[in-house]
Amino acid sequence: MNLNAPKKVTWIVALVLAVITLISLLVTIPTLTDLSPWIALVGLVLMLLATYFEGL
């Protein structure tokens, strides 16, 4: 299996999702605090898909 490097935009989106997750864990934000594990999971899935598919 040949893996690809994610593009710069994908890295930035995943980094923003990680920062949102960290902020919501440190500061209580009503909606984001409850969804923070899912936000982190979306960032992880995005990076995994970007390594598998060439266009992301």
N, CA, C and O atoms as CSV, one atom per row, in Angstrom:
chain,resi,resn,atom,element,x,y,z
A,1,MET,N,N,0.849,-1.162,0.000
A,1,MET,CA,C,0.000,0.000,0.000
A,1,MET,C,C,0.903,1.236,0.000
A,1,MET,O,O,1.830,1.338,0.804
A,2,ASN,N,N,0.629,2.149,-0.888
A,2,ASN,CA,C,1.424,3.351,-1.041
A,2,ASN,C,C,0.669,4.532,-0.426
A,2,ASN,O,O,-0.404,4.902,-0.904
A,3,LEU,N,N,1.231,5.124,0.638
A,3,LEU,CA,C,0.555,6.231,1.317
A,3,LEU,C,C,1.051,7.569,0.787
A,3,LEU,O,O,2.195,7.689,0.347
A,4,ASN,N,N,0.189,8.562,0.834
A,4,ASN,CA,C,0.492,9.902,0.326
A,4,ASN,C,C,0.648,10.881,1.481
A,4,ASN,O,O,0.196,10.620,2.595
A,5,ALA,N,N,1.282,11.991,1.208
A,5,ALA,CA,C,1.391,13.055,2.206
A,5,ALA,C,C,0.170,13.967,2.102
A,5,ALA,O,O,-0.204,14.369,1.000
A,6,PRO,N,N,-0.457,14.299,3.232
A,6,PRO,CA,C,-1.593,15.222,3.195
A,6,PRO,C,C,-1.172,16.601,2.711
A,6,PRO,O,O,-0.034,17.022,2.917
A,7,LYS,N,N,-2.097,17.295,2.070
A,7,LYS,CA,C,-1.808,18.639,1.593
A,7,LYS,C,C,-1.819,19.631,2.751
A,7,LYS,O,O,-2.270,19.315,3.852
A,8,LYS,N,N,-1.320,20.829,2.487
A,8,LYS,CA,C,-1.184,21.839,3.527
A,8,LYS,C,C,-2.534,22.246,4.105
A,8,LYS,O,O,-2.643,22.486,5.308
A,9,VAL,N,N,-3.554,22.326,3.273
A,9,VAL,CA,C,-4.895,22.713,3.743
A,9,VAL,C,C,-5.434,21.666,4.714
A,9,VAL,O,O,-6.078,22.011,5.705
A,10,THR,N,N,-5.177,20.400,4.436
A,10,THR,CA,C,-5.638,19.331,5.316
A,10,THR,C,C,-4.955,19.429,6.680
A,10,THR,O,O,-5.596,19.235,7.713
A,11,TRP,N,N,-3.661,19.729,6.682
A,11,TRP,CA,C,-2.943,19.907,7.945
A,11,TRP,C,C,-3.526,21.063,8.743
A,11,TRP,O,O,-3.688,20.956,9.958
A,12,ILE,N,N,-3.838,22.153,8.082
A,12,ILE,CA,C,-4.362,23.327,8.773
A,12,ILE,C,C,-5.741,23.034,9.369
A,12,ILE,O,O,-6.025,23.429,10.499
A,13,VAL,N,N,-6.588,22.349,8.618
A,13,VAL,CA,C,-7.923,22.009,9.123
A,13,VAL,C,C,-7.816,21.071,10.315
A,13,VAL,O,O,-8.518,21.258,11.310
A,14,ALA,N,N,-6.951,20.064,10.234
A,14,ALA,CA,C,-6.777,19.136,11.352
A,14,ALA,C,C,-6.196,19.855,12.573
A,14,ALA,O,O,-6.568,19.551,13.707
A,15,LEU,N,N,-5.289,20.803,12.346
A,15,LEU,CA,C,-4.714,21.560,13.446
A,15,LEU,C,C,-5.758,22.453,14.107
A,15,LEU,O,O,-5.786,22.570,15.333
A,16,VAL,N,N,-6.607,23.075,13.318
A,16,VAL,CA,C,-7.684,23.908,13.872
A,16,VAL,C,C,-8.646,23.054,14.694
A,16,VAL,O,O,-9.081,23.474,15.766
A,17,LEU,N,N,-8.978,21.870,14.209
A,17,LEU,CA,C,-9.851,20.975,14.973
A,17,LEU,C,C,-9.195,20.552,16.284
A,17,LEU,O,O,-9.873,20.441,17.306
A,18,ALA,N,N,-7.898,20.317,16.265
A,18,ALA,CA,C,-7.185,19.957,17.499
A,18,ALA,C,C,-7.171,21.117,18.490
A,18,ALA,O,O,-7.339,20.906,19.691
A,19,VAL,N,N,-6.974,22.326,18.003
A,19,VAL,CA,C,-6.963,23.494,18.886
A,19,VAL,C,C,-8.349,23.722,19.481
A,19,VAL,O,O,-8.472,24.040,20.664
A,20,ILE,N,N,-9.381,23.564,18.678
A,20,ILE,CA,C,-10.750,23.703,19.189
A,20,ILE,C,C,-11.020,22.665,20.271
A,20,ILE,O,O,-11.659,22.971,21.277
A,21,THR,N,N,-10.543,21.453,20.073
A,21,THR,CA,C,-10.729,20.392,21.069
A,21,THR,C,C,-10.006,20.737,22.365
A,21,THR,O,O,-10.573,20.594,23.448
A,22,LEU,N,N,-8.761,21.189,22.261
A,22,LEU,CA,C,-8.012,21.538,23.468
A,22,LEU,C,C,-8.641,22.704,24.218
A,22,LEU,O,O,-8.722,22.683,25.447
A,23,ILE,N,N,-9.081,23.709,23.495
A,23,ILE,CA,C,-9.718,24.860,24.153
A,23,ILE,C,C,-11.018,24.434,24.827
A,23,ILE,O,O,-11.317,24.875,25.937
A,24,SER,N,N,-11.785,23.586,24.165
A,24,SER,CA,C,-13.060,23.172,24.761
A,24,SER,C,C,-12.861,22.255,25.964
A,24,SER,O,O,-13.742,22.155,26.817
A,25,LEU,N,N,-11.711,21.584,26.040
A,25,LEU,CA,C,-11.440,20.781,27.236
A,25,LEU,C,C,-10.967,21.639,28.403
A,25,LEU,O,O,-11.231,21.310,29.559
A,26,LEU,N,N,-10.274,22.729,28.112
A,26,LEU,CA,C,-9.764,23.595,29.170
A,26,LEU,C,C,-10.793,24.599,29.658
A,26,LEU,O,O,-10.822,24.934,30.842
A,27,VAL,N,N,-11.642,25.082,28.751
A,27,VAL,CA,C,-12.665,26.075,29.086
A,27,VAL,C,C,-14.019,25.465,28.773
A,27,VAL,O,O,-14.203,24.869,27.712
A,28,THR,N,N,-14.954,25.609,29.675
A,28,THR,CA,C,-16.278,25.023,29.460
A,28,THR,C,C,-17.068,25.852,28.460
A,28,THR,O,O,-17.507,26.965,28.750
A,29,ILE,N,N,-17.235,25.282,27.282
A,29,ILE,CA,C,-18.072,25.867,26.237
A,29,ILE,C,C,-19.231,24.886,26.062
A,29,ILE,O,O,-18.997,23.730,25.710
A,30,PRO,N,N,-20.456,25.308,26.294
A,30,PRO,CA,C,-21.575,24.366,26.407
A,30,PRO,C,C,-21.661,23.304,25.304
A,30,PRO,O,O,-21.758,22.119,25.622
A,31,THR,N,N,-21.630,23.670,24.067
A,31,THR,CA,C,-21.804,22.681,23.007
A,31,THR,C,C,-20.495,21.977,22.673
A,31,THR,O,O,-20.475,20.762,22.475
A,32,LEU,N,N,-19.418,22.723,22.612
A,32,LEU,CA,C,-18.142,22.146,22.183
A,32,LEU,C,C,-17.542,21.196,23.207
A,32,LEU,O,O,-16.865,20.239,22.830
A,33,THR,N,N,-17.773,21.435,24.490
A,33,THR,CA,C,-17.216,20.551,25.513
A,33,THR,C,C,-17.794,19.152,25.391
A,33,THR,O,O,-17.080,18.164,25.562
A,34,ASP,N,N,-19.075,19.065,25.098
A,34,ASP,CA,C,-19.702,17.752,24.932
A,34,ASP,C,C,-19.245,17.055,23.661
A,34,ASP,O,O,-19.172,15.827,23.618
A,35,LEU,N,N,-18.939,17.823,22.634
A,35,LEU,CA,C,-18.567,17.255,21.338
A,35,LEU,C,C,-17.061,17.144,21.124
A,35,LEU,O,O,-16.637,16.719,20.049
A,36,SER,N,N,-16.244,17.506,22.098
A,36,SER,CA,C,-14.800,17.544,21.879
A,36,SER,C,C,-14.185,16.195,21.495
A,36,SER,O,O,-13.278,16.188,20.662
A,37,PRO,N,N,-14.617,15.047,22.047
A,37,PRO,CA,C,-14.039,13.786,21.551
A,37,PRO,C,C,-14.376,13.532,20.079
A,37,PRO,O,O,-13.556,12.983,19.343
A,38,TRP,N,N,-15.555,13.921,19.654
A,38,TRP,CA,C,-15.951,13.718,18.263
A,38,TRP,C,C,-15.203,14.657,17.332
A,38,TRP,O,O,-14.869,14.279,16.209
A,39,ILE,N,N,-14.939,15.869,17.782
A,39,ILE,CA,C,-14.172,16.818,16.972
A,39,ILE,C,C,-12.756,16.298,16.762
A,39,ILE,O,O,-12.213,16.381,15.660
A,40,ALA,N,N,-12.160,15.761,17.823
A,40,ALA,CA,C,-10.819,15.187,17.699
A,40,ALA,C,C,-10.832,13.967,16.778
A,40,ALA,O,O,-9.894,13.764,16.008
A,41,LEU,N,N,-11.873,13.167,16.852
A,41,LEU,CA,C,-11.985,11.995,15.986
A,41,LEU,C,C,-12.132,12.400,14.523
A,41,LEU,O,O,-11.580,11.741,13.641
A,42,VAL,N,N,-12.860,13.465,14.258
A,42,VAL,CA,C,-13.006,13.953,12.881
A,42,VAL,C,C,-11.655,14.392,12.327
A,42,VAL,O,O,-11.346,14.121,11.167
A,43,GLY,N,N,-10.847,15.068,13.144
A,43,GLY,CA,C,-9.512,15.468,12.714
A,43,GLY,C,C,-8.624,14.274,12.414
A,43,GLY,O,O,-7.873,14.282,11.439
A,44,LEU,N,N,-8.708,13.252,13.247
A,44,LEU,CA,C,-7.926,12.038,13.023
A,44,LEU,C,C,-8.363,11.321,11.756
A,44,LEU,O,O,-7.520,10.892,10.969
A,45,VAL,N,N,-9.651,11.187,11.551
A,45,VAL,CA,C,-10.163,10.534,10.348
A,45,VAL,C,C,-9.789,11.331,9.106
A,45,VAL,O,O,-9.462,10.748,8.072
A,46,LEU,N,N,-9.832,12.647,9.194
A,46,LEU,CA,C,-9.430,13.487,8.070
A,46,LEU,C,C,-7.980,13.234,7.684
A,46,LEU,O,O,-7.667,13.112,6.499
A,47,MET,N,N,-7.097,13.155,8.667
A,47,MET,CA,C,-5.685,12.902,8.372
A,47,MET,C,C,-5.472,11.492,7.824
A,47,MET,O,O,-4.646,11.296,6.932
A,48,LEU,N,N,-6.201,10.516,8.343
A,48,LEU,CA,C,-6.070,9.152,7.820
A,48,LEU,C,C,-6.564,9.047,6.383
A,48,LEU,O,O,-5.944,8.372,5.562
A,49,LEU,N,N,-7.669,9.706,6.074
A,49,LEU,CA,C,-8.162,9.714,4.702
A,49,LEU,C,C,-7.226,10.458,3.770
A,49,LEU,O,O,-7.075,10.083,2.607
A,50,ALA,N,N,-6.593,11.517,4.277
A,50,ALA,CA,C,-5.674,12.285,3.445
A,50,ALA,C,C,-4.416,11.491,3.106
A,50,ALA,O,O,-3.818,11.698,2.050
A,51,THR,N,N,-4.015,10.591,3.988
A,51,THR,CA,C,-2.845,9.771,3.680
A,51,THR,C,C,-3.188,8.647,2.712
A,51,THR,O,O,-2.316,8.141,2.006
A,52,TYR,N,N,-4.449,8.262,2.683
A,52,TYR,CA,C,-4.853,7.171,1.797
A,52,TYR,C,C,-5.204,7.667,0.390
A,52,TYR,O,O,-4.794,7.075,-0.608
A,53,PHE,N,N,-5.973,8.766,0.330
A,53,PHE,CA,C,-6.388,9.318,-0.958
A,53,PHE,C,C,-5.439,10.425,-1.383
A,53,PHE,O,O,-4.996,11.216,-0.551
A,54,GLU,N,N,-5.129,10.486,-2.643
A,54,GLU,CA,C,-4.141,11.434,-3.140
A,54,GLU,C,C,-4.668,12.858,-3.214
A,54,GLU,O,O,-3.885,13.796,-3.065
A,55,GLY,N,N,-5.943,13.057,-3.434
A,55,GLY,CA,C,-6.484,14.382,-3.662
A,55,GLY,C,C,-6.738,15.218,-2.437
A,55,GLY,O,O,-6.988,16.417,-2.563
A,56,LEU,N,N,-6.686,14.635,-1.249
A,56,LEU,CA,C,-7.025,15.407,-0.032
A,56,LEU,C,C,-5.844,16.147,0.508
A,56,LEU,O,O,-5.959,16.839,1.519
